[in-house]
């Protein structure tokens, strides 16, 4: 599932439309983590492909790093629930 999600990082980061509406209700810290993920993962994909790596390999690398951002969001949600 993470690999399929990682394909979306081929596109330039943006928050608009339905995604912007959903984010209005989110914790600001989670919004910050998600934006950092958008920027970092897009840059990682772009740089790997520009260096000649296969697109599938770049997506696998992005998926691996996406796990870290998912973990960060989960920790933030757990922390917010504890308070």
N, C-alpha and C positions, 0 to 999 in steps of 0.2 A: 504494500500500500504506500509506503514512503517513497519508493522508486517512482510510482505513478504520480504522486504529488510533486516530486522533484522536477518532473518535466515542465511544470508551470514556471519554474525559475528561469526559463529561457527568455521570458518576456520581461520588459522593463518594469521595475517596481512601481505600483500605483495603488492608491486607495480611492475608489470611486464607486458610485452606484450602490448596489445592494451591500457590498462589503463595507462601505463607509457607514451605512445605516446600522449594520450589525455591530460595528466597532464602537458606536456611540455609547453603548451600554456596558462596554468592557472596562475593567480596571485599567487606569492609565499606565500602570507598570506593565501589564500584559500587552497593551497597545505598543509600548516602546519596544518590548522584546520582539513582537511580531514585525515591526518596521525594521529593526536591526536584522532580523532573519531575512526579510525581503531583499534588503540591500546587499547583505553579505553573500547570500546564496546565489543571487543573480550575478554578482561580480565573480564569484568562484566559477560558476558555469562558463561565463564569457571568457575568462582568462584561460581556463583549461582548453576550451575549444580553439581559442586563438593560438595556443601553443601546439596545436596539432593533435590533441587527444581526441579519441573517438567520442562521439556524442553520448553513446551508451555508458562509457567509462566516466565521463563528466557528470552524467546524471546520477550514477551510483555514488560518486564522491559527494555530490550535493545531498543525496538521500542520507548518507552517513552523518553528515553535519546537521541535517535537519533533525535527526534524533536528539541532538543536544539542545536545540531550541524547544522541541516538544517537552523535554525534561525540564527545562527552565520554566516554561509556562505551567507545567504540572506542579512544580515546587512553589511557584507564586500563588497558584490557586489554593494549594494546601495551607500555605502560610496565611493567606487572607481568611480562610475558613477557621483557622485556629484563633483568630482575634475576635 
